[in-house]
Structure formats: C-alpha cells, structure tokens
C-alpha cells in the first residue's frame, strides 16, 4: 500500500494488491471475520471497480453478515 501511495500509476503494484486483497479477504471470510473481509474487498474494488469475482465475494459477505446480525439475540 505504501508503494501504491508513492507511485499510484505503477501497474504491477495494483495487480499485486488486488491479488493480496482477494486472498486476505477470503482468509477473513473463512475465519468468520466478515466485516474485515468486506473492508478488504472494498479496497480491492477501488482498484478494479468492475471485478466480478470481488463483487460476488463482497455480496456474499454482506448477505452473510446481515444473516448473522439478524440471528443475534437482542440485548
């Protein structure tokens, strides 16, 4: 991310970050850290807004988060 800030038009950095965000988001998702996954995949979409795979991941994570939050007992 630091390289991307210093050289925002360096294409290799964007591709690398996109891959990293996709993988780290998947790790967070499988660990049940849904909001972290959503945040990370949001960063990925900023790099490539039309990426269908990341959009699908994000939609699934948002839907699952809503289901989880809906099943929690009120305090």
N, C-alpha and C positions, 0 to 999 in steps of 0.2 A: 504494500500500500504506500510505503514511503517513496519507492521508485516511481510509482504512478503519479504521486503528487508532484514530484520534481520533474518528471518527463511524461506528461499526460498523453502525448501522442506516440509514445513508443509502443507499437502494436503488440510486441511479444509480451509485454507486461500485462496488458489487458487480457490476452488469451490465457496466460498463466493464472491470473487472478480469477478469471471465470471458472477455470477447472478447479482451483482451490476452493472457491466459494461453493461450487456444486458438491464437492466431496465432503467438505466440512459441514455443509447443511444436511447432507444425508446422515452423517455421523450423529449430529444433534437430533435429527428426527428419530433415528432408531433408538437413541438413548432416552427418548421421551422429552427432550428439551425443545418443545415445539416453537416457543417464541424465539429462541436463539436461531433455530432453523429458518424461521420466517424472516428474521432480521438479516441473516446472511444471504439468503436467496434474494432479498430485496436489493442488496448490494450488487448481486450478480445481474439483476435486471437493469440496474443503472448502467452497467457496462454494455449489455446487449438486450435492449428492451423487447425485442421480438423473439427471444429464445423460447421455443415452445416447450422444451423439456423443463427449464427452470420455472416457467409459468405454471406447468402442470404440477410440479413439486410444491410450489407456493400455494396453489389452490387446494391441494390435498392437505397440506399442513394447516391452512386456515380452517378448513372444514373439520379436521380432527380436533383442533384447538377449541372450536365452538362446541363440538360434541362433548369434549372433556369438561369444559366450563359449564355446560348445561346439565351435566350429571352430578356436579358437586352439590353437596348438601348446603343449604343456606345456614349461615352462622347466626 
